[in-house]
Amino acid sequence: MDKITETKPTSHLRPEVTRRAAMHCLAVELGEIAKLAWPMVLTQVGQIAMMSTDLALIGRISAEALAAAALAGRFYLISFAFGAGLLSAIAPMAARAFGANNLAAVRGALRMGLWAAMILSFPILAVALRAEQILLALGQAPDVARLAQQYLFGLGFCAAPALSFLAIRSFMGAVNRPQPVLWITLSATPLNALLVYMLAYGKLGLPRLELLGAGLATTLVNCSMFLAGLWFAARRRPFRDYHVLAHLWRFDWRTMRQLIAIGVPISMASWIESGLFWATSILAGLISTSALAAHQIAVQIAAILFMIYVGVGTAAAVRVGYAAGRNDIAGAKQAYLAAMLIGIVIAASLTLALIAARFEIVELFLGRSAGSAATISLAAELLVVGATLFITDAVQCIAAGGLRGLKDSRMPLLFAIIGWWLIGFSLSYWLGLKVCLGAPGIWIGLSTGTTIYAALLVLRFRNLTSRAH
């Protein structure tokens, strides 16, 4: 009786105390997510700057060269996305091990990631070297296919260093030290611009290689980024405490199976997404060369925004993974909510700025000329049509990151098939080619599919955490 009497006042105050505690926990988690996410986001911005510099410099060669390079980039990403998706499993795996204070498992995740990066680079290169034949078989114009192949002759060899650097980046983020990757990326950005300019335009006595030179410059920069990242991981604290290069030649089948089990569904979902945007590029190419160029500019801008969201999504995967590693479901939900709030604010702000400055942004890719006026106008229209996609893309990216932190990657794959292909691509094809809305119809389909996919992922996370609770 005394115990019950003593607890009555506490019980009476419990809802208010619980709300205060929840708000405090959310505020703390917002700070932790922001602290982890900002270098990841800026790293993605550095990657964006390199990609955009490539396209801006190539666009000065010709609109046809820009369309070919963008098409080649989407083609390359189809195979590269599979490897990147597989390696994205390193972050939640290492984060859960870090949360459980299992340093050997953290090291093992990186080691098998480096093995996977090397193995996957060979088929990616093989596909890149046969791009022209594949593009011709898909009905693309011979000149565009030829120029795309020139770009991929230089870019194809980028796979091994780029994937290996991605593995190192995932490891550093998982142990809550993403800053070195940011420094490396920011240092590489001006180097990339200089090399692309020199090799593409033949400056300082170098031959004018145009698209081949632009691709080769990107490969050389990614090699330097990987070597710098490996030096940090092996020689600088706190990374050297993990002894990441110790017994690097040993193949750990158990860790590799776990990496495959988590990463392959992520890879397939990434493949589905990359394949969707490339397939819609094929649809745009069937409409006209101007529609293809405008579509590729809009896709590139969507990719730029997506890469920013990836930084927040990776932070969500890491923080949710930390909580899951210590069996803290409430902490996982707080991390997910904090990441979602940050991501939506960023997405809404960027989307409004993009719409306001859409013509100026498009002109960065094509410049100002009488021949590009129609393409600029169409690309600006696509950015307005795609405004919904730019926001829901952030939601799906962060929701997918939260699910990766819970080691759930199979259901998101099914959702990707439903949202992006069964609904999104079908609608893009019907509106773009059958209803004859052209490129805007394609983007209505893309926006619809992405919104449905994002909603399914959010419902999945809520279901899993409610069930566990």
Solvent accessible surface area in square Angstrom, and as a share of the most:
residue,aa,sasa,rsa
1,M,179,0.80
2,D,109,0.56
3,K,156,0.66
4,I,104,0.53
5,T,79,0.46
6,E,128,0.57
7,T,64,0.37
8,K,131,0.56
9,P,81,0.51
10,T,78,0.45
11,S,56,0.36
12,H,148,0.66
13,L,94,0.47
14,R,133,0.48
15,P,72,0.45
16,E,73,0.33
17,V,85,0.49
18,T,76,0.44
19,R,151,0.55
20,R,160,0.58
21,A,51,0.39
22,A,42,0.33
23,M,127,0.57
24,H,122,0.54
25,C,64,0.38
26,L,23,0.12
27,A,60,0.46
28,V,76,0.44
29,E,17,0.08
30,L,56,0.28
31,G,42,0.41
32,E,49,0.22
33,I,0,0.00
34,A,45,0.35
35,K,108,0.46
36,L,3,0.01
37,A,3,0.03
38,W,124,0.44
39,P,0,0.00
40,M,16,0.07
41,V,21,0.12
42,L,73,0.36
43,T,2,0.01
44,Q,8,0.03
45,V,60,0.34
46,G,3,0.02
47,Q,32,0.14
48,I,12,0.06
49,A,34,0.27
50,M,13,0.06
51,M,54,0.24
52,S,28,0.18
53,T,32,0.19
54,D,8,0.04
55,L,12,0.06
56,A,30,0.23
57,L,39,0.19
58,I,0,0.00
59,G,8,0.07
60,R,134,0.49
61,I,41,0.21
62,S,46,0.30
63,A,54,0.42
64,E,69,0.31
65,A,3,0.02
66,L,3,0.01
67,A,0,0.00
68,A,0,0.00
69,A,1,0.01
70,A,8,0.07
71,L,0,0.00
72,A,0,0.00
73,G,18,0.17
74,R,22,0.08
75,F,11,0.04
76,Y,13,0.05
77,L,56,0.28
78,I,29,0.15
79,S,17,0.11
80,F,31,0.13
81,A,11,0.08
82,F,45,0.19
83,G,0,0.00
84,A,23,0.18
85,G,4,0.04
86,L,10,0.05
87,L,0,0.00
88,S,28,0.18
89,A,0,0.00
90,I,0,0.00
91,A,4,0.03
92,P,0,0.00
93,M,15,0.07
94,A,0,0.00
95,A,0,0.00
96,R,60,0.22
97,A,12,0.09
98,F,71,0.30
99,G,31,0.30
100,A,62,0.48
101,N,120,0.62
102,N,71,0.37
103,L,76,0.38
104,A,60,0.47
105,A,41,0.32
106,V,0,0.00
107,R,55,0.20
108,G,4,0.04
109,A,1,0.01
110,L,2,0.01
111,R,29,0.11
112,M,0,0.00
113,G,0,0.00
114,L,19,0.10
115,W,82,0.29
116,A,4,0.03
117,A,0,0.00
118,M,98,0.44
119,I,91,0.46
120,L,28,0.14
121,S,8,0.05
122,F,133,0.55
123,P,72,0.45
124,I,6,0.03
125,L,39,0.20
126,A,57,0.44
127,V,58,0.33
128,A,2,0.01
129,L,62,0.31
130,R,142,0.52
131,A,0,0.00
132,E,50,0.23
133,Q,91,0.40
134,I,63,0.32
135,L,0,0.00
136,L,76,0.38
137,A,89,0.69
138,L,73,0.36
139,G,51,0.49
140,Q,13,0.06
141,A,53,0.41
142,P,95,0.59
143,D,70,0.37
144,V,8,0.05
145,A,0,0.00
146,R,104,0.38
147,L,21,0.10
148,A,0,0.00
149,Q,6,0.03
150,Q,56,0.25
151,Y,14,0.05
152,L,0,0.00
153,F,96,0.40
154,G,1,0.01
155,L,15,0.07
156,G,0,0.00
157,F,109,0.46
158,C,6,0.03
159,A,1,0.01
160,A,25,0.19
161,P,14,0.09
162,A,14,0.11
163,L,0,0.00
164,S,3,0.02
165,F,5,0.02
166,L,29,0.14
167,A,0,0.00
168,I,0,0.00
169,R,52,0.19
170,S,10,0.07
171,F,0,0.00
172,M,0,0.00
173,G,1,0.01
174,A,0,0.00
175,V,6,0.03
176,N,44,0.23
177,R,108,0.39
178,P,7,0.05
179,Q,51,0.23
180,P,10,0.06
181,V,2,0.01
182,L,7,0.04
183,W,137,0.48
184,I,14,0.07
185,T,0,0.00
186,L,88,0.44
187,S,78,0.51
188,A,5,0.04
189,T,26,0.15
190,P,83,0.52
191,L,73,0.37
192,N,0,0.00
193,A,32,0.25
194,L,95,0.47
195,L,36,0.18
196,V,0,0.00
197,Y,95,0.36
198,M,27,0.12
199,L,19,0.09
200,A,0,0.00
201,Y,39,0.15
202,G,21,0.21
203,K,79,0.34
204,L,148,0.74
205,G,81,0.78
206,L,64,0.32
207,P,83,0.52
208,R,128,0.47
209,L,51,0.25
210,E,56,0.25
211,L,2,0.01
212,L,64,0.32
213,G,0,0.00
214,A,0,0.00
215,G,0,0.00
216,L,66,0.33
217,A,0,0.00
218,T,20,0.12
219,T,9,0.05
220,L,86,0.43
221,V,1,0.00
222,N,17,0.09
223,C,50,0.30
224,S,48,0.31
225,M,2,0.01
226,F,43,0.18
227,L,114,0.57
228,A,37,0.29
229,G,0,0.00
230,L,41,0.20
231,W,126,0.44
232,F,36,0.15
233,A,1,0.00
234,A,27,0.21
235,R,155,0.57
236,R,124,0.45
237,R,172,0.63
238,P,48,0.30
239,F,3,0.01
240,R,103,0.37
241,D,82,0.42
242,Y,14,0.05
243,H,115,0.51
244,V,2,0.01
245,L,71,0.35
246,A,38,0.29
247,H,81,0.36
248,L,57,0.28
249,W,181,0.64
250,R,135,0.49
251,F,60,0.25
252,D,45,0.23
253,W,162,0.57
254,R,180,0.66
255,T,15,0.09
256,M,10,0.05
257,R,144,0.53
258,Q,61,0.27
259,L,1,0.00
260,I,75,0.38
261,A,49,0.38
262,I,11,0.05
263,G,0,0.00
264,V,47,0.27
265,P,12,0.08
266,I,15,0.08
267,S,0,0.00
268,M,67,0.30
269,A,13,0.10
270,S,30,0.19
271,W,98,0.34
272,I,24,0.12
273,E,26,0.12
274,S,12,0.08
275,G,12,0.11
276,L,0,0.00
277,F,15,0.06
278,W,29,0.10
279,A,16,0.13
280,T,0,0.00
281,S,0,0.00
282,I,24,0.12
283,L,10,0.05
284,A,0,0.00
285,G,25,0.24
286,L,103,0.51
287,I,65,0.33
288,S,48,0.31
289,T,85,0.49
290,S,43,0.28
291,A,3,0.03
292,L,6,0.03
293,A,4,0.03
294,A,0,0.00
295,H,0,0.00
296,Q,3,0.01
297,I,3,0.01
298,A,0,0.00
299,V,2,0.01
300,Q,15,0.07
301,I,7,0.04
302,A,5,0.04
303,A,17,0.13
304,I,29,0.15
305,L,13,0.07
306,F,52,0.22
307,M,33,0.15
308,I,19,0.10
309,Y,1,0.00
310,V,35,0.20
311,G,2,0.02
312,V,1,0.00
313,G,0,0.00
314,T,32,0.19
315,A,0,0.00
316,A,0,0.00
317,A,1,0.01
318,V,0,0.00
319,R,36,0.13
320,V,0,0.00
321,G,0,0.00
322,Y,14,0.05
323,A,1,0.01
324,A,10,0.08
325,G,20,0.20
326,R,128,0.47
327,N,134,0.69
328,D,46,0.24
329,I,42,0.21
330,A,60,0.46
331,G,14,0.13
332,A,0,0.00
333,K,81,0.34
334,Q,37,0.16
335,A,1,0.01
336,Y,19,0.07
337,L,81,0.40
338,A,0,0.00
339,A,0,0.00
340,M,20,0.09
341,L,76,0.38
342,I,35,0.18
343,G,1,0.01
344,I,70,0.35
345,V,99,0.57
346,I,47,0.24
347,A,0,0.00
348,A,35,0.27
349,S,64,0.41
350,L,56,0.28
351,T,4,0.02
352,L,128,0.64
353,A,58,0.45
354,L,9,0.05
355,I,46,0.24
356,A,87,0.67
357,A,36,0.28
358,R,67,0.25
359,F,90,0.37
360,E,99,0.44
361,I,43,0.22
362,V,0,0.00
363,E,38,0.17
364,L,116,0.58
365,F,11,0.05
366,L,20,0.10
367,G,15,0.14
368,R,200,0.73
369,S,67,0.43
370,A,103,0.80
371,G,77,0.74
372,S,11,0.07
373,A,58,0.45
374,A,74,0.57
375,T,14,0.08
376,I,15,0.07
377,S,63,0.41
378,L,39,0.19
379,A,0,0.00
380,A,1,0.01
381,E,82,0.37
382,L,0,0.00
383,L,0,0.00
384,V,67,0.38
385,V,42,0.24
386,G,0,0.00
387,A,21,0.16
388,T,73,0.42
389,L,1,0.00
390,F,2,0.01
391,I,57,0.29
392,T,20,0.12
393,D,8,0.04
394,A,0,0.00
395,V,24,0.14
396,Q,7,0.03
397,C,8,0.05
398,I,1,0.00
399,A,0,0.00
400,A,13,0.10
401,G,0,0.00
402,G,0,0.00
403,L,0,0.00
404,R,39,0.14
405,G,0,0.00
406,L,36,0.18
407,K,79,0.34
408,D,19,0.10
409,S,8,0.05
410,R,175,0.64
411,M,64,0.29
412,P,10,0.06
413,L,38,0.19
414,L,82,0.41
415,F,22,0.09
416,A,0,0.00
417,I,69,0.35
418,I,57,0.29
419,G,0,0.00
420,W,5,0.02
421,W,77,0.27
422,L,116,0.58
423,I,57,0.29
424,G,0,0.00
425,F,44,0.19
426,S,57,0.37
427,L,49,0.24
428,S,0,0.00
429,Y,84,0.32
430,W,136,0.48
431,L,20,0.10
432,G,3,0.03
433,L,51,0.25
434,K,123,0.52
435,V,64,0.37
436,C,105,0.63
437,L,83,0.41
438,G,15,0.15
439,A,3,0.03
440,P,24,0.15
441,G,0,0.00
442,I,0,0.00
443,W,0,0.00
444,I,69,0.35
445,G,0,0.00
446,L,1,0.00
447,S,9,0.06
448,T,47,0.27
449,G,0,0.00
450,T,2,0.01
451,T,52,0.30
452,I,56,0.28
453,Y,6,0.02
454,A,3,0.02
455,A,53,0.41
456,L,47,0.23
457,L,0,0.00
458,V,39,0.22
459,L,108,0.54
460,R,46,0.17
461,F,3,0.01
462,R,153,0.56
463,N,71,0.36
464,L,31,0.15
465,T,2,0.01
466,S,72,0.46
467,R,160,0.59
468,A,64,0.49
469,H,158,0.71
